[in-house]
């Protein structure tokens, strides 16, 4: 048990990551909303304008950047959601061991909220990325056929 005292600083450091992880998750959800709006604009008008421009290299570069943003959005928020799920559970379970179920209930609520935020942003990123990938592949095929 004495060896655990040496790692007490690690617990305090990790506990400080929770507000940061939750803030990033909220930002990721906002980014997912923005990406959804941008994707709608692309679908309704942007892709047509790119096709009329006729520069396939520019379209490929733009597609790569936009799809990479969505891929990042699909991968990072779920990992942060898991991190923000696990962090409060340790102190919550310790509180339960000391007879404080209310503290565990609060920790579980934060944990589930973090999970949901991570999944919302991740699902949005995956869905938008898949749509964009298909849209840009179709656009580049049309541009190649026209050339």
N, C-alpha and C positions, 0 to 999 in steps of 0.2 A: 504494500500500500504506500510505502514511503516513496517509491519510484514515481507514483502518480503526481506527487507534489511538484516534481521537476517539470512536468508537462502542463501544469496549471495555466501558464502563460499562453499555451497553444489554444486552450479552451476559450480564454478571453479574447484572443485574436480572432478566432473563428466566429465567435458570437458577434463581433463587430462587423462581420461580413453580411449579416442578415439584412440590415437596412439598405446597404448598397445593392445587394442582390434584388431586393424588392423594388428599389427605385429603377434599376435597369430593366426589370420585368415590366414595370409600368411604361417605361420608354419603349420597350419592344412592342408592347400592345399598341402604343401610339404609332410607331413606325409601321406596324402591320396595317393599320387603318390608312395611313398615308400611301403605302404601297398599293393597297386595294384601289384607292382613288386614282393613283397614277396608272394602274393597269386598265381601269375603265377608260381613262382618257386615251391610252394607247390603242385600245381595241376600237373605240368609236372613231378616232381621227388620226392618231399618231402614226399608226402602221401604214395607213393610206398615204400620208405625207412622206414617210420614209420611202415607200415604193415609188412614188412620183419623183423623188430625188434621184433614184437610180444608182446610188453609191452602195454597192453590196458590202464593201469592206467596212464602211461606216456603220452599216446596219449590224454586221457581225460584232464589231467592237461594242456598240451600244447594247446589243442583246446580251453579250457576255457579262457586261457590268450589271445590267438589270437582273439577270438570272442569278448571278453570284450574290447580290444583295438578298434575294429571296432565299437562296440556299443557306446563307448565314442566318437569316431569320428563322428558317425551319429547324436549324440545329442548335443554336446557342440558347434561346429561351427555355426549351425543355430541360436542358442541363442545369441552367440557373434555377429553374423551378424545382428540380430535384434537390439541388443544394439548399435552397430556401425551405424545402420541406424537411430535410434532415436536421438542419441546424437547431430549430426550436424544439425538436422532439427529445433531444438529450436532456436539456434542463426540465422539460415537461415530465419525462419519465422519472427523473431524479426527484422532482417535487411529489410525484405520486408515491414514490417510495417513502417519502417523509410525511405522507398523509394529507397532501394538498391536491385533491383531484381538480379543483378549479383552475389551478395553474396548468395542469395537463390539458384541460379542455381549451384554454386559451391558446396553448402551443399547437394543439391539433388544428384549431381554426386557422391560425396563421399558416400552418403547413399545407392545409388543403387549399387555401386561397392562393398560395404561391404555386402550387401544382397547376391549378386551373389557369392562372395567368400565363405560365410557361407553355401550357398546351394550346391556349388560344392563339398566342403569337406564333407558335411553331406550326400549327395547322394552317393558319393564314399564309405563312411563308411558303409552306409546301404546296398548297393549292395554287397560289398566285405564281409561284415558280414553274409549276407544271403547265399552267395555262400559257405563260409567256414563252416557255420553251417550244410548245406546239405552235403558237402564233408566229414566232420568229422563224421556225423551220419552214412553215408554209410560205411565209413572205419571201424567204431566200430562195425557195424552190420556184416560186412565181417569177422572181427577178432573174434567176438563171435561165428559165424557159423563155423569158422575153429577150434575153441578151443574144 
